[in-house]
Amino acid sequence: MTDKIRSIPQPLVRTNQWFIVISVITAWFTGFEWILSLPLAAGLSGLLFGYNPIMRAARHFLKKDPSKYIPEDWEQQQFNQKIAVICLAGGLVSFANGYTGLGYFFTIMVAMAAFIAILGFCIGCFIRFQWSKYKAKQASTS
């Protein structure tokens, strides 16, 4: 019996992170908040259908076989994408309803998390790890 661990090549994850950061910054500077719908739609597509068009397009630019790159855990990336989708949706809905401060809050959170991940520290990974630790502690005391 073999348990294959699903993974995503790191360059594809980075491309998605850069797409989020650039989209958010572009929305801020242009005032066209609808731009947030682009990474939101890509993220939702990835979560619901397993098809992220940004990563799929970036796959064509890989110079090596995908298995030759540093792998990113698929489940962890799904968790991170859920957080990004929530923040992007929160930002888009907030801006659309005139809650500009809340819109900036959500979009600053997602842009900072994506940019910090690009720099090498995954906030979503930290949150998931702490949550797993908390659940394990609760299970052991019960």
DACOR-V734027 format. One record per residue. RES is the residue in one letter. PHI is phi in radians with two decimals (NA if undefined). PSI is psi in radians with two decimals (* if undefined). Layout:
<<RES PHI PSI> <RES PHI PSI>>
This chain:
<<M NA 2.22> <T -2.04 2.34> <D -1.83 1.85> <K -1.48 2.21> <I -1.52 2.18> <R -1.33 2.41> <S -2.53 2.90> <I -2.23 2.31> <P -1.03 2.36> <Q -0.92 -0.70> <P -1.05 -0.54> <L -1.25 -0.68> <V -1.12 -0.78> <R -1.08 -0.70> <T -1.06 -0.77> <N -1.11 -0.71> <Q -1.12 -0.77> <W -1.10 -0.66> <F -1.07 -0.72> <I -1.11 -0.88> <V -1.03 -0.86> <I -1.13 -0.69> <S -1.11 -0.77> <V -1.12 -0.83> <I -1.10 -0.71> <T -1.10 -0.74> <A -1.07 -0.72> <W -1.10 -0.86> <F -1.31 -0.51> <T -1.62 -0.38> <G 1.39 0.07> <F -1.59 1.47> <E -1.11 -0.38> <W -1.03 -0.36> <I -1.01 -0.52> <L -1.09 -0.38> <S -1.20 -0.36> <L -1.20 -0.99> <P -1.19 -0.48> <L -1.12 -0.83> <A -1.10 -0.72> <A -1.11 -0.75> <G -1.15 -0.76> <L -1.10 -0.72> <S -1.07 -0.72> <G -1.13 -0.70> <L -1.27 -0.75> <L -1.45 -0.63> <F -2.09 -0.05> <G 1.23 0.36> <Y -2.29 1.80> <N -1.73 1.95> <P -1.10 -0.48> <I -1.18 -0.84> <M -1.17 -0.64> <R -1.13 -0.73> <A -1.16 -0.71> <A -1.16 -0.49> <R -1.00 -0.55> <H -1.19 -0.30> <F -1.74 0.00> <L -1.16 2.36> <K -1.53 -0.39> <K -2.06 3.02> <D -1.07 2.41> <P -0.92 -0.56> <S -1.24 -0.21> <K -1.51 -0.13> <Y -1.63 2.83> <I -1.04 2.20> <P -1.46 2.48> <E -1.90 2.36> <D -1.09 2.20> <W -1.09 -0.79> <E -1.10 -0.72> <Q -1.12 -0.70> <Q -1.17 -0.59> <Q -1.12 -0.74> <F -1.06 -0.84> <N -1.07 -0.70> <Q -1.16 -0.61> <K -1.07 -0.76> <I -1.09 -0.77> <A -1.10 -0.75> <V -1.11 -0.73> <I -1.07 -0.80> <C -1.17 -0.75> <L -1.13 -0.75> <A -1.13 -0.75> <G -1.05 -0.73> <G -1.16 -0.81> <L -1.10 -0.83> <V -1.12 -0.72> <S -1.09 -0.85> <F -1.05 -0.76> <A -1.11 -0.50> <N -1.73 0.17> <G 1.46 0.15> <Y -1.61 1.23> <T -1.03 -0.76> <G -1.04 -0.77> <L -1.17 -0.64> <G -1.06 -0.77> <Y -1.14 -0.67> <F -0.98 -0.94> <F -1.09 -0.75> <T -1.30 -0.55> <I -1.13 -0.73> <M -1.05 -0.84> <V -1.23 -0.68> <A -1.17 -0.74> <M -1.14 -0.76> <A -1.07 -0.76> <A -1.15 -0.75> <F -1.19 -0.71> <I -1.12 -0.63> <A -1.13 -0.67> <I -1.06 -0.66> <L -1.30 -0.24> <G 2.15 -0.07> <F -2.03 2.12> <C -1.66 1.87> <I -1.15 -0.72> <G -1.05 -0.66> <C -1.12 -0.72> <F -1.11 -0.78> <I -1.10 -0.80> <R -1.11 -0.70> <F -1.10 -0.80> <Q -1.12 -0.68> <W -1.14 -0.75> <S -1.10 -0.72> <K -1.10 -0.75> <Y -1.10 -0.78> <K -1.10 -0.70> <A -1.13 -0.72> <K -1.12 -0.73> <Q -1.13 -0.68> <A -1.19 -0.61> <S -1.33 -0.43> <T -1.55 -0.21> <S -1.46 *>>
